Amino acid sequence: MQVLEEKTALSPIIEVLSETFEIPQLNKKRRVHVLLPHDYYEKPEQRYPVLYMTDAQNLFGNGSPYGNWEIDKSLALLAEENKADVIIVAVDHGEEERINEFSPYDNPRLGKGLGSLFLRFVVETLKTHVDANYRTKPERLNTGIGGSSVGGLLSAYAALMFPHVFGRLMIFSPSLWISQKVYFDAIHFFEPFETRIYLYAGGNEGANMLPNFEKFHKTLENQGFGYKRVKIKSSIDPEGEHKEEQWSKEFPVALKWLFFEE
């Protein structure tokens, strides 16, 4: 297991879990990183919640040509507030196969959606491995999933497909345009589980982003799930664009609310 260089004393420890982690559900391989709290190996008795994230290429280090969330820098700053005790498992996207792998729905223009198979990989294969090899808190209230764009849509669908696994959802700028089915599926959303959902969208992400976002938000709220066990926090930046820099700003706010605030 390769350990990448830490930047500061409070920066997360970034490990390459595997350069070629098997995805048997798709018959493919992907690089997977694990970001551990800076003092993970100094506290052998402590266990941690886990957030699974997509698009690892864009999340930390040097990022990608598309930008960088810089979650490693955010986690170092959150550690100063004692709000970074979470393990983040980040899976590389499949480049040109990204949209199909993350989308849970077929689309006439985009083709077959393989998102349900990808989620089965996260739940049945990746989570099983992570829980066996790291000191995690495996329960659903300590397990989250997050992403942006098609990764945000995938995170939303994760709650529909595996409500018994994921109790914390970080949904940024979800690609709700891919299929109208998401609104009908949302009607059948919750089991009576305690759940936290952080929704974010920007006003400069195209004409349909905010209308779709508001429709999805209202669909969730109008299903009779107003009971206190389900909490939804919605954040809208009227000037926000569809890019990594924007999601970088939202990430620490969302992480704190999902895992460290009442």
N, C-alpha and C positions, 0 to 999 in steps of 0.2 A: 504494500500500500504506500503510494508516494505521498509525502507530506510537502506541501508548497510553503514557501517562505512566508512568515508572518511579517506584517508591516509595522505594527506597534505592539506594546505590551498588552493592549486590550483588543487587538484585532482577533477575529475568529481564526481558529486553526483550520486550514483548508486542505482536505485530503482528497486524493483521487481514489474513489472506491474501486473503480475499474475503468480502463480505457475501452473495454469491449464487454460491457455488462450485457448478458443475454436477455433478449426480450422474446421468450418462446411464443407468446401470443401473436407476434408479428413476424417471427422468424428473422429477427434483426438484432443488431448490437448497437449499444450507445455508451458514450462516456458518461459516468456518473460521479459527481463531486459530493462530498459531505463537508459542511461547515459546522464546526464544533465551537462551543463557548471557549474563550481564551484559556480558561483554567480547567477545562474538562478533565485533563489527566492528573490534575492536582486534587481532584475531589472524587475519588474512586467509589464513594458510596452514593453519590448524587445521580438521580435520573432526570431526564429532560423531555419536554414535549417536542414534537417533530412537525416541521412544515415541509411538505413536498412541493417543489417548484419546477416549472417547465422553463425552457429556453435558457439553460445554464450559460451558454456562450455570452449572453447579454447581461449577466447578473453581477459579476465581480471581476477583480483583476483588471486587465486591460480592456475588457468588454469586447465588442465586435464593431464592424463598420457601421452598424445600425445605432450604436450607442451603448450605454452602460448604466445599469441601475445602481452600481456601487454599493451593493448591500453589505459588503465587507466593511466599508467605511461607516455605514449607518450602524452596523452591529457594534463597532468599536465605540461609537458615541453613545449608543444605548447601554453599553456595558458600564459607562460612567454613572448611569442611573439605576444600575442593577436590573435592567430590563432587556437582557440579551441572553438569558439562560434558555435557549431553544436550539435544537439541532435542525439545520436546514439541509435537505437532500435535494440536489439540483441535477436534473437530467438534461443532457444536450438535446436540442431539437434535430430533426432529420433533414435540415436544409430544404431542398425542393419538395420533400415529402412532408414537411411540417404541417401544413394545413390539413391534409388528409389524415395524418396520424392523430391530430388533436381534435378534429371535428367529430362530434358524436352523430352527426347527421349527414346523409347523402345530399348532394347538391348537383343540379343538372349541369352547371358550369364547372364545378370543382371536382366532381366525381364522388367516389365512395368515401364515406366517413368511417374512420377506423378508431374514433375516440373511445368507444366502449371497450375495445381490445386493449388500447393503451392504458385505460384505467384498471382493467383486470391485471395488467402487468404491474402497475403501481401497488395494487392491493395484495395480489396473490404472490407476486415474486419479489418485488423490491422491498416492500414493507416487511415482509417475512424475513428477508435477509438483514435489513437494517435493525430490526428488533432483536435479532439473534446475535448481532455483532457489536451493537452499541447499547449504552445504558439509556434506553428510551422509556418513556411512559406510553405504553402501547394503546391505552384506552382511547375511545373516540373523542372525548373532550380534550385530550392532549394530542390529537392528530389533526393537522390541517393540510389544505392544498391550496396553491395559489398560482396565478399566472395572469398574463395580459393578452388582449386581442383574442385569437383563437384559443390561447391558453387560458384566458378568462372564461370563455365559453365552456371549455373542458372542466374547469373548476366548478362552475355552476352545475354541470351535468353530474359531477362526482357526487354531489349531495342527493341527486335524484336516484342514482344508481347504487350508491353505497352509503346510505344515511347512517348505517350502523358502524361505519368506519371513520367517517370524517365529521368532526364537530366544529371545525373552524375553517371558514372559507374566505379567501382573499381574491376578489373578482375585480380586475381592473379592465376597463374599456372592452367589455366582452363583445365578440363578433356575433351579435344576435341576428344579424342580417342573413346568416347562412341558412337558417331555416325558421319558419314560423312555428314549427312544432315545439320549440322551446317554451313558448307561452302555454301551450296545452299541457306539456309535461310538468310545468311548474304548478299547475293546478293540483297535481298529485304529489306535491313536494314532500311535506314533512311527515315522518313518523313523529310521535309525541316525544321527541328527543330535545334536550337542551342543545341549542345551536347558535353560533355567532357567525354573522355574514357581513363582511365589509365590502361595500360596492363603491366603485369609483368610475367616473367618466369625465371627459373634457368637452368643452363647448366648441372647440375647433377640430373635431375629429370626423368631420363630414356631416351632412345634413341629417342623416338618420340616426346618428349615435345617441343623442339625448332623447329623442322621442322613443326609440327602442328601449333605452335604459330605463326611462320613467315607466314605460309599460311593463317591463319585467319587474321593476321594484314594486309597482302597485299590484301586479299579479300575485306576487309573494305575500304582500300584506293583506290582500283581500280574500285569502283562502280560509279565513277564520283562525289564522295562526297568530293572533295578536296576544296570545298568552305569554306570560313573562319568560317562559323557558326559551323562546326564540327571540334573539335580538338582531336587528338589522340596522347597520349604520351606513348611511348614504353620503357620499362626498362628491361634489361637482365643482370643477374649476371652469368658470365660463370661458377662460382663455386657454384652457389646457389642450395640447395637441397630442396626436397619436404617436408618441415616441418614448424611448427609454428614459430620457431626462425627466419627463413628467412623472413617470412611474417611480423613478428614483426618489423623488420628493415625497410621494405618497406612501412608499413602503414603510418607513419607520413609524409613521402615524398609524397605519393599519396594523402593523405587527404589535405595537403596544396595546392597541385596543383589543385585538383578538386574544392575546395571551396574558396580558399583564394588568389590565384594568377591570374594575368591577362593572 
